[in-house]
């Protein structure tokens, strides 16, 4: 689009200030700015801003008025202490995997900034004996699950595929793709690992004007993990016109498991969760863990009126957070959200039909900007807003929602904080994963000497299966094993 056409469009949208430095810009800077402005749907940005502001105002006015209720019994279940149900759901899930009906969506757009690393979070080494990264662990879990699903459903070895769709962000995509290539996709076939990109939105002033971070560059930020839904409909890359949704359709995938990269215990494409959701005929579902204590600062999945939603910790009163279920004595609002979800592909297609009704959330931040002279200013206090959508914003639009509670020590150990913090850091991730591997061995009938740490490759066991040969053995040496036979050296 020409300068004149762009100027006209942006003036009409009330955002003409983005071209205020045009006379001073060099030709390459002008070209760069025009490319950005052409790609930006400025009319949509204005709509999103208005909707976000009115939604925030409405939410503030309704605080305390909406009836928040715990999950009804028929919408939620638990695997904790119920091996019979767990076995049944696992069988249903493995069958769906064996028939090529399951895909996996990984949200991996974050950088390890808080961990002291600028690399994508999935490239992080939490200090395991094997020094495997989060990406490698998840890839190897997929590989093992493909094998288990084939074996248990009489399919030929190597015939079962779980396609993996990796959502990156602008800053992390090149490094993520290079990391996978360098590591030969951790043994998976490259044609079954697809990368796509989370969207971005311009940063705005409190009055809704788009911020320039340089005279020739608009300030942008990722649109939140809820940007996932729109990203599924966009081309995988400028040179690849396929979308995630078109690829899912071509592969005839019916069910999707979606999760965040920073959980070292995540059961990727968990057959138990999948089987539960398939049996419940859910179109969307959430995996949760029990809240550790009433004041734990986590969002909980609950009923808000007649809809399902994630209620943020700040939105629940002290009285509600301490309320107990009269039947069980457990916390009434205990379904802690761990950003671990199930969808039917039909539901993911449907998100386009109600996207206009979804309101973005406003995060007020300190955003560098240029002043009238074109000088960059770094503000000392919040001067603008980033607009984000959350992945759970679609829950109120589901027709058949379900929730499955799982054990925290088996499935959730997030990596959020710098080494040495003492909670949700590399040390706790390492500790929790090695503790799980010790339980795998003990459940299989072995004993592990005090202080011994054994890491079992996901290629050996996905969830404790395949370790029958260790029965009666006592392990006295620490180490990492890549094959079940290697365990003998640690006795």
C-alpha positions as CSV (number, residue, x, y, z in Angstrom):
1,X,0.0,0.0,0.0
2,X,1.3,3.5,-0.8
3,X,2.1,6.1,1.8
4,X,-1.0,8.1,0.8
5,X,-3.4,5.2,1.2
6,X,-1.8,4.2,4.5
7,X,-2.0,7.8,5.8
8,X,-5.7,8.0,4.8
9,X,-6.5,4.7,6.5
10,X,-4.7,5.6,9.7
11,X,-6.1,9.1,9.9
12,X,-9.6,7.6,9.5
13,X,-8.8,5.2,12.4
14,X,-7.6,8.1,14.6
15,X,-4.0,6.7,14.6
16,X,-2.4,9.1,12.1
17,X,0.3,10.0,14.7
18,X,2.1,6.8,13.7
19,X,3.4,8.7,10.6
20,X,4.4,11.9,12.4
21,X,8.1,11.3,11.8
22,X,7.8,10.4,8.1
23,X,9.7,13.5,6.8
24,X,12.7,12.6,9.0
25,X,12.9,8.9,8.1
26,X,15.4,7.3,5.7
27,X,14.0,5.3,2.8
28,X,14.7,1.9,4.5
29,X,13.0,3.2,7.7
30,X,10.0,4.3,5.6
31,X,9.7,1.0,3.9
32,X,9.9,-0.9,7.2
33,X,7.2,1.3,8.8
34,X,4.9,0.9,5.8
35,X,5.3,-2.9,6.0
36,X,4.3,-2.9,9.7
37,X,1.3,-0.6,9.2
38,X,0.1,-2.5,6.2
39,X,0.2,-5.8,8.1
40,X,-1.7,-4.3,11.1
41,X,-5.5,-4.5,11.2
42,X,-5.8,-1.1,12.8
43,X,-9.6,-1.2,12.8
44,X,-9.5,-4.5,14.7
45,X,-7.1,-3.0,17.2
46,X,-9.5,-0.1,17.9
47,X,-12.4,-2.5,18.4
48,X,-10.3,-4.7,20.8
49,X,-9.3,-1.6,22.8
50,X,-12.9,-0.4,23.2
51,X,-14.2,-3.9,24.1
52,X,-11.3,-4.4,26.6
53,X,-12.1,-1.1,28.4
54,X,-15.8,-1.7,28.5
55,X,-15.4,-5.3,29.6
56,X,-13.0,-4.2,32.4
57,X,-15.5,-1.5,33.6
58,X,-18.3,-4.0,33.5
59,X,-16.3,-6.6,35.5
60,X,-15.5,-4.0,38.1
61,X,-19.2,-3.0,38.4
62,X,-20.2,-6.7,38.7
63,X,-17.6,-7.6,41.3
64,X,-19.4,-9.6,44.0
65,X,-22.6,-9.7,42.1
66,X,-21.9,-12.8,40.0
67,X,-22.6,-16.1,41.8
68,X,-19.5,-18.2,41.8
69,X,-20.1,-21.9,42.5
70,X,-17.8,-24.9,42.8
71,X,-17.8,-27.4,40.0
72,X,-20.9,-29.6,39.8
73,X,-20.3,-33.3,40.5
74,X,-21.3,-34.4,37.0
75,X,-18.8,-32.1,35.3
76,X,-15.7,-33.2,37.3
77,X,-13.9,-36.4,38.2
78,X,-10.6,-37.4,39.7
79,X,-7.9,-40.0,39.0
80,X,-6.6,-39.7,42.5
81,X,-7.1,-43.1,44.3
82,X,-9.1,-44.6,41.5
83,X,-6.9,-47.1,39.5
84,X,-9.9,-48.8,37.9
85,X,-11.3,-45.7,36.2
86,X,-7.8,-44.6,35.3
87,X,-7.1,-47.9,33.5
88,X,-10.4,-47.7,31.6
89,X,-9.8,-44.1,30.5
90,X,-6.2,-45.0,29.5
91,X,-7.4,-47.7,27.2
92,X,-9.9,-45.4,25.5
93,X,-7.2,-42.7,25.1
94,X,-4.6,-45.1,23.7
95,X,-7.1,-46.5,21.2
96,X,-7.7,-42.9,19.9
97,X,-4.0,-42.3,19.6
98,X,-3.5,-45.7,17.8
99,X,-6.1,-44.6,15.2
100,X,-4.4,-41.3,14.5
101,X,-7.1,-39.2,16.1
102,X,-4.9,-37.3,18.6
103,X,-2.7,-34.2,18.1
104,X,-0.7,-32.1,20.6
105,X,-0.5,-28.3,20.9
106,X,2.4,-26.9,22.8
107,X,2.4,-23.3,24.1
108,X,6.2,-22.5,23.9
109,X,6.3,-18.8,23.3
110,X,8.0,-17.8,26.5
111,X,11.6,-16.9,27.1
112,X,13.5,-18.0,30.2
113,X,14.0,-14.3,31.3
114,X,13.3,-15.0,34.9
115,X,15.6,-18.0,34.8
116,X,18.5,-15.7,33.6
117,X,18.3,-17.0,30.1
118,X,17.2,-15.3,26.8
119,X,16.7,-18.7,25.1
120,X,13.2,-20.2,24.6
121,X,12.0,-21.8,27.9
122,X,11.9,-25.3,26.3
123,X,15.6,-25.2,25.7
124,X,16.3,-25.0,29.4
125,X,18.3,-27.7,31.2
126,X,16.9,-28.2,34.7
127,X,20.0,-30.0,35.9
128,X,19.0,-33.6,35.4
129,X,21.8,-36.3,35.3
130,X,21.1,-36.6,31.5
131,X,21.0,-32.8,31.0
132,X,18.0,-33.3,28.8
133,X,16.0,-30.1,28.1
134,X,12.2,-29.6,28.5
135,X,11.7,-29.9,24.8
136,X,13.6,-33.2,24.7
137,X,11.6,-34.7,27.6
138,X,8.3,-33.8,25.9
139,X,9.5,-35.2,22.5
140,X,10.6,-38.5,24.0
141,X,7.3,-38.8,25.9
142,X,5.5,-38.5,22.5
143,X,7.8,-41.1,21.0
144,X,7.2,-43.6,23.8
145,X,3.5,-43.0,23.7
146,X,3.4,-43.8,20.0
147,X,5.1,-47.1,20.7
148,X,2.8,-48.0,23.7
149,X,-0.3,-47.1,21.7
150,X,0.9,-49.3,18.8
151,X,1.8,-52.2,21.0
152,X,-1.5,-52.2,23.0
153,X,-3.7,-51.9,19.9
154,X,-1.9,-54.4,17.6
155,X,-0.6,-51.8,15.2
156,X,2.8,-52.2,13.4
157,X,5.8,-50.6,15.1
158,X,6.4,-47.0,13.9
159,X,2.9,-46.7,12.4
160,X,1.3,-44.5,15.1
161,X,1.8,-40.8,14.8
162,X,1.0,-38.0,17.3
163,X,1.5,-34.7,15.4
164,X,3.1,-32.0,17.5
165,X,2.2,-28.3,16.9
166,X,4.6,-26.0,18.6
167,X,3.4,-22.4,19.2
168,X,6.3,-20.0,19.4
169,X,6.5,-16.2,19.5
170,X,8.3,-13.7,17.3
171,X,11.4,-13.6,19.6
172,X,11.5,-17.4,20.2
173,X,10.6,-18.9,16.8
174,X,14.0,-18.9,15.0
175,X,15.9,-20.3,18.0
176,X,13.2,-22.9,18.7
177,X,13.3,-24.2,15.1
178,X,17.1,-24.2,15.0
179,X,17.2,-26.1,18.3
180,X,14.9,-28.8,17.0
181,X,16.9,-29.1,13.7
182,X,20.2,-29.2,15.6
183,X,18.9,-32.1,17.8
184,X,17.3,-34.0,14.9
185,X,13.8,-33.4,16.3
186,X,14.8,-35.6,19.2
187,X,14.0,-38.7,17.2
188,X,10.6,-37.6,15.9
189,X,9.9,-37.2,12.2
190,X,10.3,-33.6,11.1
191,X,7.1,-33.8,9.0
192,X,5.1,-34.4,12.2
193,X,6.5,-31.4,14.1
194,X,5.0,-28.1,13.0
195,X,5.9,-24.6,14.2
196,X,3.6,-21.7,14.2
197,X,3.5,-18.3,15.8
198,X,1.5,-16.6,18.5
199,X,0.0,-13.3,17.3
200,X,1.0,-9.8,18.5
201,X,-0.9,-6.7,19.2
202,X,0.4,-3.1,19.3
203,X,0.9,-1.6,22.8
204,X,-1.4,1.3,23.5
205,X,-1.5,4.4,25.6
206,X,-4.2,4.5,28.3
207,X,-6.3,6.5,25.7
208,X,-6.0,3.8,23.1
209,X,-3.4,5.4,20.8
210,X,-0.8,3.0,19.4
211,X,2.7,3.6,20.9
212,X,5.8,4.0,18.7
213,X,8.9,2.5,20.3
214,X,11.1,4.2,17.6
215,X,10.2,6.8,15.0
216,X,9.9,4.0,12.5
217,X,8.7,1.1,14.7
218,X,5.4,0.3,16.4
219,X,5.7,-1.2,20.0
220,X,4.1,-4.7,20.0
221,X,3.6,-7.4,22.5
222,X,2.4,-11.1,22.3
223,X,-1.4,-11.3,22.5
224,X,-1.5,-13.8,25.4
225,X,-1.7,-17.5,25.4
226,X,-5.4,-17.1,24.3
227,X,-3.9,-15.9,21.0
228,X,-3.6,-19.6,20.3
229,X,-7.1,-19.8,18.8
230,X,-6.6,-17.1,16.1
231,X,-3.0,-18.4,15.4
232,X,-4.4,-21.8,14.5
233,X,-6.1,-20.2,11.4
234,X,-3.0,-18.3,10.2
235,X,-0.5,-19.7,7.7
236,X,2.3,-21.7,9.4
237,X,4.9,-19.3,7.8
238,X,5.2,-16.9,4.9
239,X,6.4,-19.8,2.7
240,X,3.8,-22.4,4.0
241,X,0.1,-21.6,3.4
242,X,-1.1,-24.6,5.5
243,X,-2.6,-23.7,8.9
244,X,-2.7,-25.8,12.0
245,X,-6.5,-26.3,11.5
246,X,-6.0,-27.4,7.8
247,X,-3.2,-29.8,8.8
248,X,-5.4,-31.3,11.6
249,X,-8.2,-31.8,9.0
250,X,-5.9,-33.4,6.5
251,X,-4.7,-35.9,9.2
252,X,-8.2,-36.5,10.4
253,X,-7.3,-35.6,14.0
254,X,-10.3,-35.3,16.2
255,X,-8.9,-34.6,19.6
256,X,-6.2,-32.2,20.9
257,X,-4.2,-32.0,24.1
258,X,-2.7,-28.6,24.8
259,X,-0.2,-27.6,27.5
260,X,2.5,-25.2,28.6
261,X,6.2,-25.9,28.0
262,X,7.4,-25.1,31.5
263,X,6.0,-28.1,33.4
264,X,8.6,-30.9,33.6
265,X,6.0,-33.5,34.7
266,X,3.5,-32.9,31.9
267,X,2.0,-36.0,30.5
268,X,2.0,-35.1,26.8
269,X,-1.1,-36.5,25.0
270,X,-2.0,-38.1,28.3
271,X,-4.2,-41.1,27.3
272,X,-6.0,-41.0,30.7
273,X,-7.1,-37.4,30.2
274,X,-8.0,-38.0,26.6
275,X,-10.0,-41.2,27.4
276,X,-11.9,-39.3,30.2
277,X,-12.8,-36.4,27.8
278,X,-13.8,-38.8,25.0
279,X,-16.0,-40.8,27.3
280,X,-17.6,-37.6,28.7
281,X,-18.1,-36.4,25.1
282,X,-16.5,-33.1,26.1
283,X,-15.8,-30.4,23.5
284,X,-13.4,-28.7,25.8
285,X,-11.9,-29.8,29.2
286,X,-9.4,-28.7,31.8
287,X,-7.0,-30.8,33.8
288,X,-6.5,-29.5,37.3
289,X,-4.7,-30.3,40.6
290,X,-6.1,-29.8,44.1
291,X,-5.2,-26.5,45.6
292,X,-2.4,-27.0,48.2
293,X,-4.0,-24.6,50.8
294,X,-6.8,-22.0,50.8
295,X,-4.6,-18.9,50.3
296,X,-2.5,-20.4,47.4
297,X,-2.4,-17.8,44.7
298,X,-3.7,-19.8,41.7
299,X,-6.8,-19.4,39.6
300,X,-9.5,-22.1,40.0
301,X,-11.9,-23.6,37.5
302,X,-15.5,-22.9,38.8
303,X,-19.0,-22.1,37.7
304,X,-19.8,-18.4,37.2
305,X,-23.6,-18.2,36.7
306,X,-24.4,-21.0,34.2
307,X,-21.0,-20.9,32.5
308,X,-17.5,-22.3,33.3
309,X,-14.6,-20.0,33.9
310,X,-11.3,-19.7,35.6
311,X,-11.7,-17.4,38.6
312,X,-8.5,-15.6,39.4
313,X,-7.2,-15.8,43.0
314,X,-7.8,-12.1,43.5
315,X,-11.5,-12.5,42.5
316,X,-12.3,-15.1,45.3
317,X,-13.2,-13.9,48.8
318,X,-11.3,-15.3,51.8
319,X,-14.6,-17.0,52.9
320,X,-15.0,-18.7,49.5
321,X,-11.3,-19.8,49.4
322,X,-11.7,-21.5,52.8
323,X,-15.1,-23.1,52.2
324,X,-15.2,-26.9,52.5
325,X,-17.3,-29.5,50.7
326,X,-19.6,-30.8,53.4
327,X,-19.4,-34.4,52.0
328,X,-15.6,-34.7,51.7
329,X,-14.2,-32.0,53.8
330,X,-12.0,-30.9,50.9
331,X,-11.8,-27.3,49.7
332,X,-14.9,-26.5,47.7
333,X,-12.9,-24.3,45.3
334,X,-9.9,-26.5,44.9
335,X,-9.6,-27.1,41.1
336,X,-6.3,-25.2,40.5
337,X,-5.8,-24.3,36.8
338,X,-2.5,-25.6,35.4
339,X,-3.1,-24.5,31.7
340,X,-3.6,-28.1,30.6
341,X,-6.5,-28.6,28.2
342,X,-8.4,-30.9,25.9
343,X,-10.4,-29.8,22.8
344,X,-12.2,-31.4,19.9
345,X,-10.9,-30.1,16.6
346,X,-14.6,-29.1,15.9
347,X,-14.5,-26.8,18.9
348,X,-11.3,-25.2,17.8
349,X,-12.9,-24.5,14.4
350,X,-15.9,-23.0,16.2
351,X,-13.8,-20.5,18.1
352,X,-13.8,-18.2,15.0
353,X,-17.6,-17.8,15.4
354,X,-17.5,-16.3,18.9
355,X,-14.1,-14.6,18.8
356,X,-15.7,-11.2,18.4
357,X,-17.4,-11.7,21.8
358,X,-14.2,-12.4,23.6
359,X,-12.7,-9.4,25.5
360,X,-9.0,-8.9,25.8
361,X,-7.6,-8.3,29.3
362,X,-5.6,-5.1,30.0
363,X,-2.2,-5.3,31.5
364,X,-0.9,-1.9,32.5
365,X,2.9,-1.8,31.9
366,X,5.9,0.5,31.6
367,X,6.4,0.7,27.8
368,X,9.3,2.6,26.2
369,X,8.1,5.2,23.8
370,X,9.3,8.1,21.6
371,X,8.6,11.7,22.6
372,X,7.8,14.5,20.2
373,X,11.5,14.9,19.3
374,X,11.8,11.2,18.4
375,X,13.9,10.4,21.5
376,X,13.2,7.1,23.3
377,X,11.9,7.5,26.8
378,X,11.9,4.7,29.4
379,X,9.0,5.5,31.8
380,X,9.3,5.0,35.6
381,X,5.7,4.0,36.0
382,X,3.0,2.3,33.8
383,X,2.2,4.5,30.9
384,X,0.4,2.2,28.6
385,X,-1.3,-1.2,28.1
386,X,-0.6,-4.6,26.6
387,X,-3.7,-6.5,25.6
388,X,-3.9,-10.2,26.2
389,X,-6.4,-13.0,25.8
390,X,-6.2,-16.0,28.1
391,X,-6.5,-19.6,26.8
392,X,-9.4,-20.2,29.3
393,X,-11.5,-17.2,27.9
394,X,-13.2,-19.7,25.6
395,X,-14.6,-21.9,28.5
396,X,-17.9,-20.0,28.8
397,X,-18.6,-20.9,25.2
398,X,-18.3,-24.6,25.6
399,X,-21.4,-26.9,25.3
400,X,-19.9,-29.9,27.1
401,X,-17.2,-28.9,29.5
402,X,-15.4,-31.3,31.8
403,X,-12.7,-31.2,34.5
404,X,-10.3,-34.0,35.5
405,X,-8.4,-33.7,38.8
406,X,-4.9,-35.3,38.9
407,X,-2.2,-35.6,41.6
408,X,0.1,-32.6,41.7
409,X,3.2,-34.6,42.6
410,X,2.7,-36.8,39.5
411,X,1.7,-34.1,37.0
412,X,2.6,-30.5,37.9
413,X,5.9,-28.9,38.7
414,X,6.2,-25.5,36.9
415,X,9.4,-23.7,36.1
416,X,8.9,-20.0,36.7
417,X,11.7,-18.7,39.0
418,X,15.4,-18.2,39.0
419,X,17.7,-21.0,40.3
420,X,17.9,-21.0,44.1
421,X,14.4,-19.4,44.7
422,X,13.2,-22.6,46.4
423,X,9.8,-22.8,44.7
424,X,8.9,-23.4,41.0
425,X,12.6,-23.2,40.1
426,X,15.0,-25.5,38.3
427,X,15.9,-27.2,41.6
428,X,12.3,-28.1,42.4
429,X,11.6,-29.3,38.9
430,X,14.7,-31.6,39.1
431,X,13.7,-32.8,42.5
432,X,10.0,-33.6,41.5
433,X,11.0,-35.4,38.3
434,X,13.6,-37.6,40.1
435,X,11.1,-38.3,42.9
436,X,8.6,-39.5,40.4
437,X,11.2,-41.9,38.8
438,X,11.9,-43.3,42.2
439,X,8.1,-44.0,42.6
440,X,8.1,-45.7,39.2
441,X,10.7,-48.1,40.4
442,X,9.1,-48.7,43.8
443,X,5.7,-49.3,42.3
444,X,7.3,-51.9,40.0
445,X,8.6,-53.8,43.1
446,X,12.1,-52.4,43.5
447,X,13.7,-50.6,46.5
448,X,15.9,-47.5,46.1
449,X,18.5,-46.8,48.7
450,X,18.5,-43.5,50.6
451,X,20.0,-40.6,48.6
452,X,20.1,-42.6,45.3
453,X,18.9,-40.6,42.3
454,X,17.9,-42.6,39.2
455,X,16.6,-40.9,36.0
456,X,14.6,-43.1,33.7
457,X,14.4,-41.9,30.1
458,X,10.9,-41.2,28.8
459,X,11.8,-43.6,26.0
460,X,12.0,-46.4,28.6
461,X,8.8,-45.5,30.5
462,X,6.0,-42.9,29.9
463,X,4.2,-43.3,33.3
464,X,5.9,-46.2,35.1
465,X,5.0,-49.0,32.6
466,X,7.5,-51.5,31.2
467,X,9.6,-51.8,34.4
468,X,8.6,-55.3,35.4
469,X,12.2,-56.6,35.3
470,X,13.2,-54.5,38.4
471,X,10.9,-56.4,40.8
472,X,12.9,-57.5,43.9
473,X,16.0,-55.5,43.0
474,X,17.6,-52.9,45.3
475,X,19.2,-49.9,43.6
476,X,22.3,-48.5,45.4
477,X,23.8,-46.3,42.6
478,X,22.7,-43.1,41.0
479,X,22.6,-42.6,37.3
480,X,20.5,-42.0,34.1
481,X,19.3,-44.9,31.9
482,X,18.3,-44.9,28.3
483,X,17.3,-48.6,28.2
484,X,15.7,-50.8,30.8
485,X,18.7,-53.2,30.7
486,X,20.9,-50.3,31.9
487,X,19.2,-50.4,35.3
488,X,21.1,-53.5,36.2
489,X,24.3,-51.5,36.5
490,X,22.7,-49.4,39.2
491,X,21.8,-52.3,41.5
